[in-house]
């Protein structure tokens, strides 16, 4: 009975964690160039964009090289959900705002700069990021280069970056002018972190299984003699 209880405990704690698939990123569904919605952990979140823009584009061809916008952590592109188009070339502070705090948001960037003409996204408030993927886009190119900790520079760059932490605002400037380039934002479901008591129960269950196995070995050894 103790063995069965311990095995059930281990299965309950371990199997769901190991069986989890990579969650789909809920890229913001834009209704226009200033407002959209997303969702994290079953909570609907309103997203607003303010700053430099020449509109919003829902053409999925923007992301027609999926490998440039996906990775082991991000399995899907923004597709036709919409992308905010920018021209830059000014000191405007642009921003994505969430009406509910989000955890570990992702930003997709497309056609940032061109050969011989770099464009930078300079993130405010000391934000740092991780470059998850990059490569060619609808117009070729592919180079995105992190710079100075809080900036990323593109030469016809395409890719996805991740901000780690909890946020209500992602703010940045785009001081370099170009015909247009774009960005959008999204979030994925966040797995609940087991309580310390759950780890203690798991350790106890594993210990009980080990003790039971040891008793069986000793019993088998006595029978053999």
N, CA and C atoms as a LAMMPS dump frame, in Angstrom:
ITEM: TIMESTEP
0
ITEM: NUMBER OF ATOMS
675
ITEM: BOX BOUNDS ff ff ff
-5.0000000000000000e+02 5.0000000000000000e+02
-5.0000000000000000e+02 5.0000000000000000e+02
-5.0000000000000000e+02 5.0000000000000000e+02
ITEM: ATOMS id mol type element x y z
1 1 1 N 0.828 -1.205 0
2 1 2 C 0 0 0
3 1 3 C 0.861 1.253 0
4 2 1 N 1.945 1.241 0.866
5 2 2 C 2.832 2.395 0.9
6 2 3 C 3.511 2.599 -0.439
7 3 1 N 3.903 1.477 -1.08
8 3 2 C 4.578 1.579 -2.372
9 3 3 C 3.659 2.204 -3.414
10 4 1 N 2.388 1.759 -3.408
11 4 2 C 1.435 2.299 -4.373
12 4 3 C 1.196 3.785 -4.13
13 5 1 N 1.104 4.178 -2.873
14 5 2 C 0.871 5.586 -2.548
15 5 3 C 2.044 6.446 -2.994
16 6 1 N 3.254 5.956 -2.76
17 6 2 C 4.439 6.72 -3.161
18 6 3 C 4.531 6.83 -4.668
19 7 1 N 4.244 5.714 -5.373
20 7 2 C 4.301 5.728 -6.835
21 7 3 C 3.273 6.697 -7.41
22 8 1 N 2.079 6.709 -6.8
23 8 2 C 1.048 7.623 -7.273
24 8 3 C 1.459 9.072 -7.057
25 9 1 N 2.121 9.331 -5.918
26 9 2 C 2.573 10.685 -5.619
27 9 3 C 3.611 11.143 -6.621
28 10 1 N 4.585 10.287 -6.916
29 10 2 C 5.629 10.631 -7.881
30 10 3 C 5.027 10.883 -9.254
31 11 1 N 4.085 10.011 -9.661
32 11 2 C 3.456 10.178 -10.973
33 11 3 C 2.692 11.485 -11.05
34 12 1 N 1.992 11.827 -9.973
35 12 2 C 1.194 13.051 -9.976
36 12 3 C 2.055 14.29 -10.091
37 13 1 N 3.256 14.259 -9.493
38 13 2 C 4.117 15.432 -9.495
39 13 3 C 5.019 15.51 -10.707
40 14 1 N 5.453 14.351 -11.223
41 14 2 C 6.462 14.339 -12.277
42 14 3 C 5.878 14.297 -13.676
43 15 1 N 4.875 13.467 -13.902
44 15 2 C 4.37 13.277 -15.253
45 15 3 C 3.842 14.555 -15.889
46 16 1 N 3.025 15.33 -15.199
47 16 2 C 2.534 16.553 -15.851
48 16 3 C 3.652 17.495 -16.245
49 17 1 N 4.733 17.587 -15.461
50 17 2 C 5.835 18.481 -15.777
51 17 3 C 6.597 18.001 -16.999
52 18 1 N 6.834 16.692 -17.094
53 18 2 C 7.616 16.167 -18.201
54 18 3 C 6.813 16.083 -19.485
55 19 1 N 5.473 16.044 -19.353
56 19 2 C 4.637 15.874 -20.539
57 19 3 C 4.216 17.195 -21.165
58 20 1 N 4.593 18.322 -20.532
59 20 2 C 4.148 19.612 -21.048
60 20 3 C 4.75 19.904 -22.412
61 21 1 N 3.925 20.317 -23.369
62 21 2 C 4.396 20.717 -24.694
63 21 3 C 4.766 22.198 -24.657
64 22 1 N 5.532 22.618 -25.666
65 22 2 C 5.874 24.031 -25.778
66 22 3 C 4.589 24.808 -26.049
67 23 1 N 4.253 25.791 -25.212
68 23 2 C 2.985 26.508 -25.397
69 23 3 C 3.029 27.441 -26.594
70 24 1 N 1.901 27.551 -27.283
71 24 2 C 1.773 28.502 -28.377
72 24 3 C 1.871 29.921 -27.838
73 25 1 N 2.572 30.784 -28.57
74 25 2 C 2.631 32.191 -28.179
75 25 3 C 1.349 32.885 -28.634
76 26 1 N 0.721 33.577 -27.728
77 26 2 C -0.488 34.345 -28.052
78 26 3 C -0.061 35.733 -28.535
79 27 1 N 0.269 35.811 -29.819
80 27 2 C 0.646 37.104 -30.387
81 27 3 C -0.557 38.034 -30.36
82 28 1 N -0.315 39.29 -30.075
83 28 2 C -1.406 40.259 -29.983
84 28 3 C -2.235 40.28 -31.268
85 29 1 N -3.534 40.223 -31.101
86 29 2 C -4.466 40.353 -32.218
87 29 3 C -4.845 41.827 -32.299
88 30 1 N -4.272 42.526 -33.278
89 30 2 C -4.476 43.969 -33.39
90 30 3 C -5.764 44.283 -34.143
91 31 1 N -6.56 45.18 -33.58
92 31 2 C -7.755 45.657 -34.289
93 31 3 C -7.419 46.887 -35.119
94 32 1 N -6.391 47.619 -34.71
95 32 2 C -5.866 48.748 -35.465
96 32 3 C -4.451 49.009 -34.959
97 33 1 N -3.85 50.126 -35.336
98 33 2 C -2.458 50.365 -34.971
99 33 3 C -2.263 50.854 -33.543
100 34 1 N -3.319 50.867 -32.758
101 34 2 C -3.17 51.333 -31.381
102 34 3 C -3.747 50.392 -30.337
103 35 1 N -4.547 49.423 -30.737
104 35 2 C -5.181 48.571 -29.728
105 35 3 C -5.333 47.133 -30.22
106 36 1 N -5.199 46.222 -29.266
107 36 2 C -5.34 44.81 -29.572
108 36 3 C -5.548 44.027 -28.291
109 37 1 N -5.599 42.703 -28.4
110 37 2 C -5.799 41.842 -27.24
111 37 3 C -4.886 40.633 -27.32
112 38 1 N -4.55 40.11 -26.162
113 38 2 C -3.838 38.847 -26.085
114 38 3 C -4.354 38.112 -24.858
115 39 1 N -3.716 36.995 -24.492
116 39 2 C -4.188 36.206 -23.357
117 39 3 C -3.01 35.469 -22.742
118 40 1 N -2.992 35.426 -21.417
119 40 2 C -1.987 34.628 -20.708
120 40 3 C -2.648 33.961 -19.516
121 41 1 N -2.475 32.64 -19.428
122 41 2 C -3.065 31.86 -18.337
123 41 3 C -4.559 32.143 -18.178
124 42 1 N -5.245 32.117 -19.319
125 42 2 C -6.715 32.262 -19.383
126 42 3 C -7.204 33.653 -18.992
127 43 1 N -6.299 34.623 -18.904
128 43 2 C -6.69 35.995 -18.596
129 43 3 C -6.591 36.834 -19.863
130 44 1 N -7.694 37.465 -20.269
131 44 2 C -7.686 38.332 -21.44
132 44 3 C -6.992 39.646 -21.091
133 45 1 N -6.102 40.094 -21.979
134 45 2 C -5.28 41.266 -21.713
135 45 3 C -5.424 42.252 -22.869
136 46 1 N -5.733 43.498 -22.547
137 46 2 C -5.771 44.547 -23.557
138 46 3 C -4.366 45.109 -23.756
139 47 1 N -3.996 45.272 -25.033
140 47 2 C -2.678 45.79 -25.377
141 47 3 C -2.858 47.083 -26.159
142 48 1 N -2.112 48.105 -25.795
143 48 2 C -2.152 49.353 -26.562
144 48 3 C -0.748 49.685 -27.039
145 49 1 N -0.694 50.347 -28.191
146 49 2 C 0.585 50.823 -28.714
147 49 3 C 0.489 52.334 -28.896
148 50 1 N 1.523 53.034 -28.448
149 50 2 C 1.598 54.477 -28.662
150 50 3 C 2.981 54.812 -29.204
151 51 1 N 3.04 55.834 -30.047
152 51 2 C 4.329 56.264 -30.577
153 51 3 C 4.341 56.314 -32.089
154 52 1 N 5.533 56.169 -32.648
155 52 2 C 5.736 56.27 -34.085
156 52 3 C 5.05 55.124 -34.817
157 53 1 N 4.185 55.424 -35.765
158 53 2 C 3.548 54.385 -36.57
159 53 3 C 2.995 54.97 -37.864
160 54 1 N 2.991 54.142 -38.892
161 54 2 C 2.325 54.517 -40.139
162 54 3 C 1.167 53.563 -40.417
163 55 1 N 0.794 52.791 -39.396
164 55 2 C -0.335 51.889 -39.557
165 55 3 C -0.06 50.494 -39.051
166 56 1 N -0.926 49.573 -39.42
167 56 2 C -0.848 48.178 -39.008
168 56 3 C -1.062 47.297 -40.227
169 57 1 N -0.282 46.208 -40.319
170 57 2 C -0.346 45.322 -41.482
171 57 3 C -0.678 43.908 -41.019
172 58 1 N -1.711 43.294 -41.608
173 58 2 C -2.091 41.919 -41.266
174 58 3 C -1.605 40.911 -42.301
175 59 1 N -0.761 41.326 -43.218
176 59 2 C -0.286 40.425 -44.275
177 59 3 C 0.644 39.366 -43.683
178 60 1 N 0.269 38.077 -43.745
179 60 2 C 1.125 37.034 -43.161
180 60 3 C 2.429 36.83 -43.926
181 61 1 N 2.545 37.415 -45.138
182 61 2 C 3.793 37.283 -45.906
183 61 3 C 4.973 37.885 -45.162
184 62 1 N 4.703 38.781 -44.226
185 62 2 C 5.762 39.344 -43.395
186 62 3 C 6.565 38.229 -42.725
187 63 1 N 5.884 37.148 -42.387
188 63 2 C 6.503 36.045 -41.64
189 63 3 C 6.617 34.781 -42.491
190 64 1 N 6.848 34.951 -43.802
191 64 2 C 6.829 33.795 -44.691
192 64 3 C 8.117 32.969 -44.673
193 65 1 N 9.035 33.301 -43.766
194 65 2 C 10.182 32.421 -43.503
195 65 3 C 10.056 32.022 -42.027
196 66 1 N 9.215 31.028 -41.734
197 66 2 C 8.892 30.716 -40.333
198 66 3 C 10.099 30.435 -39.454
199 67 1 N 11.142 29.843 -40.011
200 67 2 C 12.303 29.497 -39.185
201 67 3 C 12.974 30.72 -38.579
202 68 1 N 12.778 31.891 -39.182
203 68 2 C 13.376 33.113 -38.655
204 68 3 C 12.62 33.647 -37.438
205 69 1 N 11.383 33.19 -37.252
206 69 2 C 10.541 33.724 -36.193
207 69 3 C 10.107 32.662 -35.186
208 70 1 N 10.646 31.468 -35.295
209 70 2 C 10.299 30.397 -34.368
210 70 3 C 11.572 29.8 -33.786
211 71 1 N 11.386 29.059 -32.701
212 71 2 C 12.527 28.44 -32.017
213 71 3 C 11.997 27.324 -31.125
214 72 1 N 12.877 26.74 -30.333
215 72 2 C 12.444 25.706 -29.4
216 72 3 C 11.446 26.256 -28.388
217 73 1 N 11.464 27.567 -28.18
218 73 2 C 10.587 28.205 -27.202
219 73 3 C 9.378 28.879 -27.826
220 74 1 N 9.484 29.263 -29.081
221 74 2 C 8.405 29.969 -29.783
222 74 3 C 8.011 29.146 -31.007
223 75 1 N 6.91 28.376 -30.937
224 75 2 C 6.572 27.464 -32.026
225 75 3 C 5.775 28.065 -33.169
226 76 1 N 5.31 29.306 -33.027
227 76 2 C 4.432 29.873 -34.053
228 76 3 C 4.754 31.351 -34.308
229 77 1 N 4.565 31.779 -35.532
230 77 2 C 4.787 33.182 -35.906
231 77 3 C 3.518 33.998 -35.62
232 78 1 N 3.601 35.338 -35.672
233 78 2 C 2.391 36.15 -35.505
234 78 3 C 1.378 35.973 -36.628
235 79 1 N 1.801 35.453 -37.78
236 79 2 C 0.86 35.211 -38.874
237 79 3 C 0.122 36.466 -39.295
238 80 1 N -1.202 36.361 -39.343
239 80 2 C -2.03 37.487 -39.789
240 80 3 C -2.638 38.269 -38.629
241 81 1 N -2.077 38.122 -37.426
242 81 2 C -2.617 38.84 -36.263
243 81 3 C -2.379 40.342 -36.317
244 82 1 N -1.457 40.751 -37.17
245 82 2 C -1.183 42.177 -37.306
246 82 3 C 0.169 42.568 -36.737
247 83 1 N 0.801 43.544 -37.382
248 83 2 C 2.111 44.042 -36.983
249 83 3 C 2.092 45.562 -37.09
250 84 1 N 2.632 46.236 -36.076
251 84 2 C 2.7 47.69 -36.086
252 84 3 C 3.849 48.137 -36.992
253 85 1 N 3.556 49.024 -37.953
254 85 2 C 4.559 49.522 -38.885
255 85 3 C 5.111 50.861 -38.394
256 86 1 N 6.419 51.03 -38.521
257 86 2 C 7.088 52.239 -38.045
258 86 3 C 8.041 52.764 -39.114
259 87 1 N 8.374 54.042 -39.007
260 87 2 C 9.397 54.636 -39.858
261 87 3 C 10.582 55.162 -39.07
262 88 1 N 10.374 55.515 -37.825
263 88 2 C 11.463 55.96 -36.969
264 88 3 C 12.041 57.294 -37.387
265 89 1 N 13.305 57.508 -36.957
266 89 2 C 13.974 58.745 -37.303
267 89 3 C 13.639 59.905 -36.393
268 90 1 N 13.225 59.622 -35.16
269 90 2 C 12.886 60.69 -34.219
270 90 3 C 13.171 60.206 -32.795
271 91 1 N 12.915 61.076 -31.83
272 91 2 C 13.2 60.743 -30.431
273 91 3 C 11.958 60.285 -29.667
274 92 1 N 10.877 60.013 -30.395
275 92 2 C 9.634 59.562 -29.763
276 92 3 C 9.871 58.28 -28.969
277 93 1 N 9.307 58.233 -27.776
278 93 2 C 9.345 56.988 -27.001
279 93 3 C 8.095 56.187 -27.338
280 94 1 N 8.312 55.076 -27.989
281 94 2 C 7.228 54.185 -28.387
282 94 3 C 6.969 53.183 -27.266
283 95 1 N 5.758 52.643 -27.219
284 95 2 C 5.509 51.692 -26.153
285 95 3 C 4.345 50.755 -26.381
286 96 1 N 4.544 49.491 -25.951
287 96 2 C 3.455 48.526 -25.84
288 96 3 C 3.054 48.5 -24.37
289 97 1 N 1.763 48.665 -24.098
290 97 2 C 1.273 48.67 -22.722
291 97 3 C 0.248 47.551 -22.541
292 98 1 N 0.37 46.807 -21.428
293 98 2 C -0.573 45.745 -21.076
294 98 3 C -1.404 46.219 -19.887
295 99 1 N -2.714 46.056 -19.96
296 99 2 C -3.541 46.515 -18.841
297 99 3 C -3.496 45.554 -17.66
298 100 1 N -2.904 44.388 -17.867
299 100 2 C -2.65 43.41 -16.802
300 100 3 C -1.187 42.981 -16.935
301 101 1 N -0.439 42.904 -15.854
302 101 2 C 0.974 42.512 -15.968
303 101 3 C 1.129 41.159 -16.667
304 102 1 N 2.133 41.073 -17.535
305 102 2 C 2.419 39.829 -18.254
306 102 3 C 3.813 39.34 -17.877
307 103 1 N 4.012 38.037 -18.058
308 103 2 C 5.292 37.416 -17.713
309 103 3 C 6.015 36.991 -18.989
310 104 1 N 7.278 37.361 -19.085
311 104 2 C 8.168 36.934 -20.174
312 104 3 C 7.597 37.183 -21.57
313 105 1 N 7.304 38.428 -21.902
314 105 2 C 6.754 38.714 -23.237
315 105 3 C 7.791 38.546 -24.347
316 106 1 N 7.286 38.287 -25.562
317 106 2 C 8.115 38.139 -26.762
318 106 3 C 7.815 39.289 -27.72
319 107 1 N 8.846 39.721 -28.458
320 107 2 C 8.646 40.727 -29.491
321 107 3 C 9.185 40.199 -30.804
322 108 1 N 8.35 40.232 -31.834
323 108 2 C 8.786 39.867 -33.187
324 108 3 C 9.14 41.146 -33.94
325 109 1 N 10.278 41.137 -34.617
326 109 2 C 10.748 42.283 -35.396
327 109 3 C 10.889 41.858 -36.846
328 110 1 N 10.494 42.727 -37.775
329 110 2 C 10.664 42.363 -39.18
330 110 3 C 11.199 43.53 -39.991
331 111 1 N 12.035 43.22 -40.975
332 111 2 C 12.593 44.184 -41.926
333 111 3 C 13.22 45.39 -41.23
334 112 1 N 13.939 45.128 -40.158
335 112 2 C 14.567 46.208 -39.384
336 112 3 C 15.866 46.627 -40.071
337 113 1 N 15.867 47.779 -40.729
338 113 2 C 17.041 48.256 -41.454
339 113 3 C 17.156 47.635 -42.834
340 114 1 N 18.284 47.903 -43.479
341 114 2 C 18.577 47.31 -44.781
342 114 3 C 20.086 47.323 -44.989
343 115 1 N 20.546 46.681 -46.045
344 115 2 C 21.977 46.639 -46.295
345 115 3 C 22.549 48.051 -46.34
346 116 1 N 23.533 48.309 -45.494
347 116 2 C 24.163 49.62 -45.457
348 116 3 C 23.402 50.668 -44.677
349 117 1 N 22.207 50.327 -44.181
350 117 2 C 21.404 51.277 -43.423
351 117 3 C 20.873 50.589 -42.167
352 118 1 N 21.592 50.69 -41.055
353 118 2 C 21.144 50.02 -39.829
354 118 3 C 20.003 50.772 -39.158
355 119 1 N 19.142 50.035 -38.502
356 119 2 C 18.067 50.599 -37.686
357 119 3 C 18.169 49.955 -36.307
358 120 1 N 18.012 50.764 -35.271
359 120 2 C 18.113 50.221 -33.915
360 120 3 C 16.817 50.415 -33.14
361 121 1 N 16.516 49.455 -32.282
362 121 2 C 15.483 49.564 -31.261
363 121 3 C 16.231 49.734 -29.947
364 122 1 N 16.058 50.876 -29.306
365 122 2 C 16.744 51.167 -28.053
366 122 3 C 15.732 51.096 -26.908
367 123 1 N 15.808 50.045 -26.118
368 123 2 C 14.819 49.817 -25.066
369 123 3 C 15.11 50.681 -23.846
370 124 1 N 14.029 51.189 -23.257
371 124 2 C 14.121 52.1 -22.134
372 124 3 C 14.039 51.337 -20.806
373 125 1 N 14.253 52.077 -19.724
374 125 2 C 14.071 51.546 -18.367
375 125 3 C 15.034 50.416 -18.032
376 126 1 N 16.173 50.383 -18.722
377 126 2 C 17.163 49.348 -18.441
378 126 3 C 16.759 47.951 -18.865
379 127 1 N 15.796 47.841 -19.794
380 127 2 C 15.336 46.517 -20.232
381 127 3 C 16.449 45.776 -20.958
382 128 1 N 16.572 44.512 -20.652
383 128 2 C 17.469 43.64 -21.398
384 128 3 C 16.632 42.538 -22.039
385 129 1 N 17.212 41.829 -22.961
386 129 2 C 16.452 40.837 -23.716
387 129 3 C 17.376 39.711 -24.164
388 130 1 N 16.751 38.643 -24.647
389 130 2 C 17.466 37.505 -25.23
390 130 3 C 17.016 37.344 -26.675
391 131 1 N 17.958 37.24 -27.593
392 131 2 C 17.635 36.995 -29.001
393 131 3 C 17.406 35.503 -29.184
394 132 1 N 16.166 35.117 -29.524
395 132 2 C 15.804 33.706 -29.641
396 132 3 C 15.966 33.161 -31.047
397 133 1 N 15.714 33.989 -32.051
398 133 2 C 15.802 33.507 -33.438
399 133 3 C 15.991 34.692 -34.361
400 134 1 N 16.563 34.423 -35.53
401 134 2 C 16.703 35.458 -36.548
402 134 3 C 16.979 34.778 -37.883
403 135 1 N 16.807 35.532 -38.951
404 135 2 C 17.054 34.976 -40.276
405 135 3 C 16.404 35.817 -41.349
406 136 1 N 16.367 35.276 -42.534
407 136 2 C 15.817 35.995 -43.68
408 136 3 C 14.32 36.243 -43.521
409 137 1 N 13.86 37.317 -44.137
410 137 2 C 12.439 37.62 -44.164
411 137 3 C 11.933 37.698 -45.583
412 138 1 N 10.8 38.315 -45.77
413 138 2 C 10.186 38.426 -47.09
414 138 3 C 11.073 39.142 -48.095
415 139 1 N 11.963 40.001 -47.582
416 139 2 C 12.864 40.739 -48.469
417 139 3 C 14.319 40.328 -48.274
418 140 1 N 14.535 39.101 -47.827
419 140 2 C 15.898 38.619 -47.617
420 140 3 C 16.454 39.076 -46.288
421 141 1 N 17.763 39.358 -46.261
422 141 2 C 18.391 39.857 -45.045
423 141 3 C 18.443 38.832 -43.935
424 142 1 N 18.427 39.328 -42.699
425 142 2 C 18.383 38.412 -41.574
426 142 3 C 19.216 38.762 -40.372
427 143 1 N 20.053 39.815 -40.441
428 143 2 C 20.968 40.074 -39.34
429 143 3 C 20.363 40.994 -38.286
430 144 1 N 20.285 40.502 -37.053
431 144 2 C 19.934 41.302 -35.882
432 144 3 C 21.081 41.164 -34.893
433 145 1 N 21.566 42.28 -34.372
434 145 2 C 22.717 42.239 -33.479
435 145 3 C 22.421 42.976 -32.184
436 146 1 N 22.423 42.278 -31.036
437 146 2 C 22.286 42.973 -29.756
438 146 3 C 23.444 43.948 -29.574
439 147 1 N 23.155 45.113 -28.98
440 147 2 C 24.176 46.142 -28.818
441 147 3 C 23.963 46.875 -27.498
442 148 1 N 25.022 47.021 -26.725
443 148 2 C 25.002 47.822 -25.489
444 148 3 C 23.957 47.367 -24.478
445 149 1 N 23.604 46.09 -24.484
446 149 2 C 22.725 45.548 -23.453
447 149 3 C 21.252 45.807 -23.64
448 150 1 N 20.867 47.03 -24.035
449 150 2 C 19.447 47.368 -24.142
450 150 3 C 19.032 47.773 -25.548
451 151 1 N 19.867 47.486 -26.536
452 151 2 C 19.55 47.85 -27.922
453 151 3 C 19.755 46.651 -28.833
454 152 1 N 19.03 46.669 -29.951
455 152 2 C 19.252 45.67 -30.985
456 152 3 C 19.264 46.396 -32.329
457 153 1 N 20.211 46.02 -33.185
458 153 2 C 20.417 46.702 -34.458
459 153 3 C 20.131 45.72 -35.588
460 154 1 N 19.403 46.182 -36.602
461 154 2 C 19.073 45.332 -37.731
462 154 3 C 19.61 45.872 -39.042
463 155 1 N 20.07 44.943 -39.888
464 155 2 C 20.405 45.226 -41.285
465 155 3 C 19.486 44.32 -42.106
466 156 1 N 18.264 44.799 -42.352
467 156 2 C 17.182 43.956 -42.881
468 156 3 C 16.99 42.772 -41.941
469 157 1 N 16.933 43.091 -40.642
470 157 2 C 16.857 42.05 -39.627
471 157 3 C 15.449 41.563 -39.349
472 158 1 N 15.332 40.275 -39.081
473 158 2 C 14.065 39.633 -38.739
474 158 3 C 14.319 38.659 -37.6
475 159 1 N 13.407 38.584 -36.655
476 159 2 C 13.6 37.625 -35.579
477 159 3 C 12.694 37.885 -34.395
478 160 1 N 12.974 37.172 -33.305
479 160 2 C 12.168 37.259 -32.088
480 160 3 C 13.095 37.418 -30.895
481 161 1 N 12.744 38.354 -30.002
482 161 2 C 13.474 38.528 -28.766
483 161 3 C 12.532 38.292 -27.593
484 162 1 N 13.122 38.016 -26.434
485 162 2 C 12.332 37.729 -25.232
486 162 3 C 12.796 38.63 -24.085
487 163 1 N 11.826 39.17 -23.337
488 163 2 C 12.101 39.921 -22.125
489 163 3 C 11.733 39.028 -20.939
490 164 1 N 12.641 38.877 -20.006
491 164 2 C 12.394 38 -18.861
492 164 3 C 11.978 38.815 -17.649
493 165 1 N 10.824 38.468 -17.096
494 165 2 C 10.305 39.189 -15.939
495 165 3 C 8.828 39.48 -16.094
496 166 1 N 8.315 40.353 -15.257
497 166 2 C 6.904 40.746 -15.285
498 166 3 C 6.81 42.205 -15.712
499 167 1 N 5.934 42.488 -16.693
500 167 2 C 5.898 43.809 -17.312
501 167 3 C 4.469 44.305 -17.537
502 168 1 N 4.322 45.623 -17.457
503 168 2 C 3.121 46.268 -17.977
504 168 3 C 3.477 47.137 -19.176
505 169 1 N 4.776 47.467 -19.341
506 169 2 C 5.19 48.341 -20.434
507 169 3 C 6.523 47.886 -21.031
508 170 1 N 6.583 47.899 -22.35
509 170 2 C 7.829 47.71 -23.086
510 170 3 C 8.012 48.989 -23.894
511 171 1 N 9.021 49.799 -23.54
512 171 2 C 9.198 51.11 -24.173
513 171 3 C 10.537 51.157 -24.91
514 172 1 N 10.546 51.863 -26.042
515 172 2 C 11.759 51.905 -26.857
516 172 3 C 11.721 53.111 -27.791
517 173 1 N 12.893 53.482 -28.278
518 173 2 C 12.987 54.503 -29.318
519 173 3 C 13.509 53.861 -30.592
520 174 1 N 13.187 54.487 -31.723
521 174 2 C 13.69 54.036 -33.033
522 174 3 C 14.26 55.274 -33.74
523 175 1 N 15.503 55.623 -33.421
524 175 2 C 16.068 56.883 -33.913
525 175 3 C 16.474 56.876 -35.381
526 176 1 N 16.468 55.701 -36.026
527 176 2 C 16.889 55.618 -37.427
528 176 3 C 15.686 55.537 -38.357
529 177 1 N 15.71 56.346 -39.398
530 177 2 C 14.591 56.404 -40.335
531 177 3 C 14.777 55.409 -41.482
532 178 1 N 13.674 54.775 -41.861
533 178 2 C 13.651 53.865 -43.014
534 178 3 C 12.232 53.877 -43.569
535 179 1 N 12.07 53.401 -44.787
536 179 2 C 10.741 53.401 -45.418
537 179 3 C 9.704 52.816 -44.471
538 180 1 N 9.924 51.6 -43.984
539 180 2 C 9.168 51.086 -42.85
540 180 3 C 9.767 49.781 -42.354
541 181 1 N 9.494 49.504 -41.104
542 181 2 C 9.831 48.231 -40.462
543 181 3 C 8.769 48.011 -39.393
544 182 1 N 8.805 46.898 -38.711
545 182 2 C 7.685 46.649 -37.81
546 182 3 C 7.981 45.75 -36.64
547 183 1 N 7.017 45.707 -35.719
548 183 2 C 7.139 44.893 -34.516
549 183 3 C 5.765 44.545 -33.982
550 184 1 N 5.709 43.45 -33.253
551 184 2 C 4.515 43.104 -32.497
552 184 3 C 4.95 42.393 -31.237
553 185 1 N 4.003 42.141 -30.362
554 185 2 C 4.308 41.618 -29.023
555 185 3 C 3.364 40.469 -28.7
556 186 1 N 3.829 39.515 -27.894
557 186 2 C 2.981 38.388 -27.516
558 186 3 C 3.458 37.739 -26.234
559 187 1 N 2.635 36.833 -25.707
560 187 2 C 2.963 36.117 -24.474
561 187 3 C 2.547 34.659 -24.618
562 188 1 N 3.138 33.813 -23.795
563 188 2 C 2.769 32.397 -23.763
564 188 3 C 2.237 32.05 -22.387
565 189 1 N 1.584 30.911 -22.303
566 189 2 C 1.134 30.436 -20.996
567 189 3 C 2.355 30.206 -20.109
568 190 1 N 2.21 30.489 -18.833
569 190 2 C 3.309 30.327 -17.89
570 190 3 C 2.973 29.184 -16.948
571 191 1 N 3.852 28.181 -16.895
572 191 2 C 3.618 27.031 -16.031
573 191 3 C 3.707 27.445 -14.568
574 192 1 N 2.806 26.921 -13.765
575 192 2 C 2.829 27.205 -12.332
576 192 3 C 4.057 26.55 -11.713
577 193 1 N 4.722 27.263 -10.831
578 193 2 C 5.888 26.723 -10.141
579 193 3 C 5.401 25.93 -8.935
580 194 1 N 5.816 24.649 -8.804
581 194 2 C 5.369 23.856 -7.659
582 194 3 C 5.757 24.51 -6.341
583 195 1 N 4.858 24.403 -5.356
584 195 2 C 5.148 24.925 -4.026
585 195 3 C 6.273 24.115 -3.392
586 196 1 N 7.042 24.721 -2.471
587 196 2 C 8.099 23.973 -1.776
588 196 3 C 7.589 22.697 -1.133
589 197 1 N 6.335 22.731 -0.639
590 197 2 C 5.771 21.537 -0.014
591 197 3 C 5.63 20.404 -1.016
592 198 1 N 5.408 20.758 -2.313
593 198 2 C 5.291 19.726 -3.344
594 198 3 C 6.623 19.039 -3.549
595 199 1 N 7.708 19.82 -3.549
596 199 2 C 9.037 19.219 -3.679
597 199 3 C 9.326 18.308 -2.49
598 200 1 N 8.901 18.746 -1.289
599 200 2 C 9.124 17.92 -0.104
600 200 3 C 8.367 16.604 -0.221
601 201 1 N 7.137 16.673 -0.713
602 201 2 C 6.346 15.455 -0.889
603 201 3 C 6.987 14.546 -1.925
604 202 1 N 7.511 15.146 -3.009
605 202 2 C 8.168 14.343 -4.038
606 202 3 C 9.388 13.632 -3.463
607 203 1 N 10.198 14.366 -2.68
608 203 2 C 11.383 13.765 -2.076
609 203 3 C 10.991 12.628 -1.144
610 204 1 N 9.913 12.841 -0.367
611 204 2 C 9.457 11.797 0.542
612 204 3 C 8.996 10.568 -0.227
613 205 1 N 8.28 10.8 -1.327
614 205 2 C 7.804 9.682 -2.135
615 205 3 C 8.94 8.892 -2.739
616 206 1 N 9.95 9.595 -3.265
617 206 2 C 11.111 8.91 -3.836
618 206 3 C 11.855 8.132 -2.764
619 207 1 N 11.964 8.745 -1.567
620 207 2 C 12.64 8.051 -0.471
621 207 3 C 11.909 6.781 -0.082
622 208 1 N 10.57 6.858 -0.069
623 208 2 C 9.777 5.682 0.285
624 208 3 C 9.924 4.585 -0.755
625 209 1 N 9.96 4.962 -2.035
626 209 2 C 10.164 3.965 -3.086
627 209 3 C 11.518 3.287 -2.934
628 210 1 N 12.554 4.101 -2.63
629 210 2 C 13.884 3.53 -2.453
630 210 3 C 13.944 2.578 -1.278
631 211 1 N 13.285 2.965 -0.168
632 211 2 C 13.258 2.114 1.022
633 211 3 C 12.552 0.798 0.733
634 212 1 N 11.431 0.88 -0.01
635 212 2 C 10.676 -0.329 -0.349
636 212 3 C 11.5 -1.258 -1.224
637 213 1 N 12.194 -0.673 -2.22
638 213 2 C 13.035 -1.5 -3.102
639 213 3 C 14.15 -2.17 -2.31
640 214 1 N 14.731 -1.448 -1.364
641 214 2 C 15.805 -2.015 -0.548
642 214 3 C 15.299 -3.163 0.28
643 215 1 N 14.103 -3.038 0.86
644 215 2 C 13.523 -4.129 1.661
645 215 3 C 13.307 -5.364 0.808
646 216 1 N 12.848 -5.166 -0.429
647 216 2 C 12.614 -6.31 -1.315
648 216 3 C 13.921 -7.006 -1.65
649 217 1 N 14.99 -6.224 -1.846
650 217 2 C 16.285 -6.821 -2.145
651 217 3 C 16.787 -7.655 -0.97
652 218 1 N 16.619 -7.12 0.229
653 218 2 C 17.067 -7.857 1.425
654 218 3 C 16.278 -9.143 1.605
655 219 1 N 14.946 -9.038 1.363
656 219 2 C 14.094 -10.225 1.507
657 219 3 C 14.48 -11.291 0.494
658 220 1 N 14.765 -10.864 -0.757
659 220 2 C 15.155 -11.817 -1.782
660 220 3 C 16.49 -12.462 -1.441
661 221 1 N 17.395 -11.705 -0.835
662 221 2 C 18.697 -12.247 -0.48
663 221 3 C 18.548 -13.313 0.617
664 222 1 N 17.652 -13.083 1.588
665 222 2 C 17.452 -14.079 2.659
666 222 3 C 16.874 -15.355 2.096
667 223 1 N 15.927 -15.231 1.152
668 223 2 C 15.311 -16.43 0.567
669 223 3 C 16.353 -17.22 -0.222
670 224 1 N 17.253 -16.5 -0.874
671 224 2 C 18.29 -17.167 -1.667
672 224 3 C 19.244 -17.967 -0.812
673 225 1 N 19.439 -17.557 0.442
674 225 2 C 20.319 -18.296 1.349
675 225 3 C 19.565 -19.356 2.107
